[in-house]
Amino acid sequence: MKQTSKIFLFIALITTNGCIKDENTPVINFELDKTAKILNYFESQGDFANSEQAPGLISANQLFNSQSEYIILDLRPADDFINGHIQNSINVSTDKLYEMVDSLYSVNQSKQIIIVSKNGQSSAYFVCLLRLAGFQNTFSLKYGMAYWNINFAKDWLQYLKDEEDISNTNENYPKSTLSPLPLINFPSSLNGGRELAEYRIKQIISQGFISGVNYETQYDFLLNPTFIKICYGQERLYIMPPLQDGKGHSFGTMWYRDIPTFDFRSIKNLQTLPANSQIIIYSADGQLSACMTAYLTVLGYNVKTLLFGANQLFYTRMISDPVLSGDTFKPEEINNFPYVTGN
């Protein structure tokens, strides 16, 4: 009970004052648990994950037009890199990623670093972790190599589909009641928010991309009541207008909004997430939900992202809706940019 009281006091304080840090807030003597200290640190540093900057994307066109201005780190396996990569990119394994970015950042903090993956899902995940660690010059290549050249687009193209066997509804399911933040084990020598966050982020990056969920092979998550299912994005992604004679989401799915409320903020609905349940998040194209998965994983939640997001659930609805079409993968927009092979 003592631990629970500490966490709820933390949330009560920031809710009352509107933000984590306020120059006019009186000093109150209480102790934050270590997870709360990480959360406090993130929010004091700009709260990247819960901002309009997330998930930190750069388009293939932007990169191609100013390629010499960037450092490009390619996270794909060595065989994929050898079969084709952007010229002058560096193949980096995820267990060396933090060290590499830290080294580059120490030399030039303004030089932008582009993280490249196969389809933009894992790069969005790692960029979120790097941004939370303070590397504000990192960006994820939108849709990864799949938008660079058609020869790398296979994954995305095979998941643009509509899953007709899902029973959908427009019911707005209530969020869970408030619960404590997850408890994470740390070395006793660590205590400050920054050092706790850095330790945790390094630990997670070294583990590699936490496998996301493909509906095709793991669709049971949409039917299993033990999974916490979350749609993260705008209301149109969750609710389908009645005039379109459709239903927006699978039964039991809860809606957490991004812009403008950012419902995973501590002063909003973060602690309505159960600390001990498995959580599945989907966004429009999977890149934003990959970022939020990274953020929530740092805080100790057991969470996965739905790869490719709603593009693999109701693509026809996405592409035909003016509000959602901007977050759909469009085969006609795949570029034919050059690439090189070998090491």
C-alpha positions in Angstrom: 0.0 0.0 0.0 2.9 2.3 0.7 4.1 2.0 -2.9 0.7 2.6 -4.3 0.2 5.7 -2.2 3.5 7.2 -3.5 2.5 6.7 -7.1 -1.0 8.1 -6.7 0.4 11.1 -4.8 2.7 11.8 -7.7 -0.2 11.7 -10.2 -2.4 13.8 -7.9 0.3 16.5 -7.7 0.9 16.8 -11.4 -2.8 16.8 -12.1 -3.4 19.6 -9.7 -0.6 21.7 -11.0 -1.1 20.9 -14.7 2.5 19.8 -15.3 5.4 18.0 -13.8 7.5 21.1 -13.3 6.1 24.5 -12.3 8.2 27.3 -10.9 5.3 28.2 -8.5 4.7 24.8 -7.2 5.5 24.5 -3.5 8.1 22.0 -2.4 6.5 18.9 -0.8 8.6 16.2 0.8 7.7 12.9 -0.6 9.5 10.1 -2.4 8.9 9.0 -6.0 9.5 5.4 -6.8 12.0 4.7 -9.5 9.5 4.2 -12.4 7.9 7.5 -11.5 11.3 9.2 -11.5 11.8 8.1 -15.1 8.4 9.4 -16.0 9.1 12.6 -14.3 12.4 12.9 -16.1 10.8 12.3 -19.5 8.2 14.9 -19.0 10.7 17.5 -17.7 12.7 16.9 -20.9 9.9 17.6 -23.3 8.0 14.3 -23.3 8.9 13.4 -26.9 6.6 10.3 -27.1 3.6 12.4 -26.0 4.2 15.2 -28.5 3.5 16.1 -32.1 7.1 15.3 -32.9 6.6 11.6 -32.4 7.5 9.2 -34.0 10.2 11.4 -35.5 9.9 10.6 -39.2 11.7 11.7 -42.3 10.4 10.9 -45.7 12.4 9.1 -48.4 12.2 12.2 -50.6 13.6 14.4 -47.9 16.5 12.0 -47.4 17.2 11.6 -51.1 17.2 15.3 -51.8 19.7 16.1 -49.0 21.4 12.8 -48.6 24.9 14.2 -47.9 23.6 16.2 -44.9 22.7 13.0 -42.9 24.4 10.1 -41.2 22.4 7.0 -42.2 22.4 3.9 -39.9 20.8 0.8 -41.3 19.5 -1.7 -38.7 18.6 -4.5 -41.0 20.4 -7.9 -40.9 23.7 -8.0 -42.7 22.4 -10.2 -45.5 19.6 -7.6 -46.2 22.1 -4.8 -46.1 24.4 -6.6 -48.6 21.5 -7.2 -51.0 20.8 -3.5 -51.2 21.2 -0.3 -49.1 21.3 3.5 -49.4 24.7 4.7 -50.5 27.0 5.6 -47.6 24.8 4.1 -45.0 26.3 2.1 -42.1 25.1 -1.3 -41.1 24.7 -1.3 -37.3 23.4 -4.1 -35.1 20.9 -3.0 -32.5 23.1 -4.1 -29.6 25.7 -1.5 -30.9 23.1 1.2 -31.7 23.2 3.2 -28.5 27.0 3.2 -28.4 27.2 4.3 -32.1 24.7 7.2 -31.7 26.3 8.3 -28.5 29.7 8.4 -30.2 28.3 10.4 -33.2 26.4 12.8 -30.9 29.5 13.6 -28.9 31.3 14.7 -32.1 28.4 16.7 -33.6 25.1 17.2 -31.9 23.5 19.0 -34.9 24.3 16.4 -37.5 21.0 14.5 -38.1 21.1 10.7 -37.9 18.6 8.7 -39.9 17.7 5.2 -38.6 16.7 2.9 -41.4 14.8 -0.5 -41.1 13.0 -2.8 -43.4 9.6 -1.2 -43.2 9.8 1.6 -40.7 8.4 -0.2 -37.7 11.5 -1.1 -35.8 13.3 2.2 -36.7 10.4 4.2 -35.2 10.7 2.0 -32.1 14.4 2.7 -31.7 14.2 6.4 -32.6 11.7 6.9 -29.8 14.1 5.2 -27.3 17.0 7.4 -28.6 14.9 10.6 -28.4 13.9 9.7 -24.8 17.6 9.2 -24.1 18.2 12.8 -25.2 19.4 12.2 -28.8 17.2 14.8 -30.4 19.0 14.6 -33.8 17.7 11.1 -34.6 14.9 10.3 -37.1 13.2 7.2 -38.5 12.9 6.8 -42.3 9.2 6.7 -42.9 8.1 3.2 -44.1 11.8 2.2 -44.1 13.4 0.8 -47.3 9.9 0.0 -48.6 9.4 3.5 -49.8 12.9 3.9 -51.1 12.6 1.4 -53.9 10.0 -1.2 -55.0 12.5 -4.0 -54.5 12.2 -3.6 -50.8 8.4 -3.2 -50.5 7.3 -6.8 -50.3 6.4 -6.8 -46.6 4.3 -3.7 -46.8 2.5 -4.7 -49.9 1.5 -8.1 -48.6 -0.2 -6.6 -45.5 -2.4 -4.0 -47.2 -5.7 -5.8 -46.6 -9.1 -5.9 -44.9 -9.7 -8.5 -42.3 -13.4 -9.4 -42.9 -13.6 -12.0 -40.1 -13.2 -9.4 -37.3 -16.5 -8.5 -35.6 -16.4 -4.8 -35.2 -18.4 -2.2 -33.3 -18.5 1.5 -32.7 -18.9 1.2 -29.0 -16.6 3.4 -27.0 -15.3 1.1 -24.3 -14.4 2.7 -20.9 -10.8 2.7 -19.8 -9.7 0.7 -16.8 -9.6 2.1 -13.3 -6.4 3.8 -12.1 -3.6 1.5 -11.0 0.0 1.9 -9.8 2.9 2.2 -12.3 4.8 -1.0 -13.0 7.6 -1.8 -10.6 11.1 -2.3 -12.3 14.2 -3.7 -10.7 17.2 -1.5 -10.8 20.7 -1.6 -9.3 20.5 0.0 -5.9 23.3 2.5 -6.9 20.9 4.2 -9.4 18.5 6.8 -8.1 18.2 9.9 -10.3 15.7 10.1 -13.1 18.2 10.6 -15.8 20.5 7.7 -14.8 17.5 5.4 -14.3 16.1 6.3 -17.8 19.5 5.8 -19.4 20.1 2.4 -17.8 16.6 1.3 -18.8 16.8 2.5 -22.4 20.2 0.9 -22.9 18.9 -2.3 -21.6 15.9 -2.3 -23.9 17.8 -1.3 -27.0 20.3 -4.1 -26.5 17.4 -6.6 -26.5 16.5 -5.6 -30.0 13.0 -4.8 -31.4 10.3 -6.4 -29.3 8.5 -8.6 -31.8 5.3 -6.9 -32.9 2.1 -8.7 -33.8 1.1 -9.7 -37.3 -2.7 -10.1 -37.5 -2.2 -12.8 -40.0 -0.4 -15.1 -37.6 -1.6 -13.8 -34.2 -5.1 -12.6 -34.8 -6.3 -14.2 -31.5 -5.3 -11.0 -29.7 -8.4 -9.3 -31.2 -10.6 -12.1 -29.8 -8.9 -12.8 -26.5 -10.4 -10.9 -23.6 -7.2 -11.2 -21.5 -5.4 -8.8 -23.9 -5.8 -5.1 -23.4 -6.5 -3.8 -26.9 -5.8 -0.2 -27.7 -6.4 2.0 -30.7 -4.0 5.0 -30.5 -4.7 7.9 -32.7 -7.5 10.2 -33.9 -11.2 9.5 -33.3 -11.8 8.6 -36.9 -9.4 5.7 -36.6 -11.6 4.3 -33.7 -15.1 5.3 -34.7 -16.4 4.8 -38.2 -19.0 7.4 -39.2 -22.6 6.0 -39.3 -23.2 7.3 -42.8 -20.5 5.0 -44.0 -22.4 2.0 -42.5 -19.4 0.6 -40.8 -18.0 -0.2 -37.4 -14.7 1.1 -36.4 -12.9 -1.4 -34.1 -13.0 -4.9 -32.7 -15.0 -5.6 -29.6 -13.3 -4.6 -26.4 -10.8 -2.2 -28.0 -10.3 1.0 -26.0 -9.4 4.4 -27.5 -6.4 6.5 -26.4 -6.0 9.7 -28.3 -2.8 11.2 -29.5 -3.1 14.9 -30.7 -4.1 17.1 -28.9 -4.6 15.4 -25.5 -1.9 12.6 -25.6 -3.7 10.2 -23.4 -0.5 8.3 -22.3 0.6 11.3 -20.4 0.8 11.0 -16.6 -1.8 13.8 -16.2 -4.2 12.1 -18.6 -4.8 8.3 -18.7 -1.4 6.6 -18.4 -2.3 4.9 -15.2 -5.5 3.4 -16.6 -3.1 0.9 -18.2 -3.0 -2.3 -16.1 0.6 -2.9 -15.0 0.4 -6.7 -15.2 -1.6 -7.3 -18.4 -0.4 -7.8 -21.9 -1.3 -4.8 -24.0 -1.6 -4.6 -27.8 -1.5 -1.1 -29.4 -2.3 -0.2 -33.0 -2.0 3.2 -34.7 -2.8 4.1 -38.3 0.4 2.7 -39.9 2.2 1.1 -36.9 5.0 3.6 -36.7 3.4 5.7 -34.0 2.3 2.6 -32.0 5.9 1.3 -32.3 7.1 4.5 -30.7 4.5 4.3 -27.9 5.4 0.7 -27.4 9.0 1.8 -26.8 7.9 4.5 -24.3 5.6 2.2 -22.4 8.2 -0.6 -22.3 10.7 1.7 -20.7 8.1 2.4 -18.0 7.7 -1.4 -17.4 4.5 -2.2 -19.3 4.1 -5.5 -21.2 3.2 -4.1 -24.6 3.4 -4.9 -28.2 2.6 -3.0 -31.4 0.5 -4.2 -34.3 2.8 -4.1 -37.2 1.6 -2.0 -40.1 -1.2 -0.8 -37.9 -4.7 -0.3 -39.3 -3.3 -0.8 -42.8 -3.5 -4.6 -42.2 -6.9 -4.4 -40.6 -9.1 -2.2 -42.8 -7.0 -0.8 -45.6 -9.9 0.0 -47.9 -11.4 2.2 -45.2 -8.1 3.9 -44.6 -7.3 4.7 -48.2 -10.9 6.0 -49.0 -11.2 8.2 -45.9 -9.7 11.7 -46.4 -8.9 11.9 -42.7 -7.0 8.6 -42.6 -5.5 8.3 -46.1 -2.4 10.4 -45.1 -1.4 7.5 -42.9 -1.8 4.7 -45.5 1.0 3.0 -47.4 0.4 3.9 -51.1 2.1 1.6 -53.6 2.0 4.3 -56.3 4.2 6.5 -54.1 7.0 4.0 -53.8 10.1 5.7 -55.1 12.7 4.3 -57.6 15.7 5.7 -55.8 19.1 4.1 -56.4 20.8 1.8 -54.0 24.0 -0.1 -53.8 24.8 -3.7 -53.0 27.7 -5.4 -51.1 29.3 -4.1 -47.9 
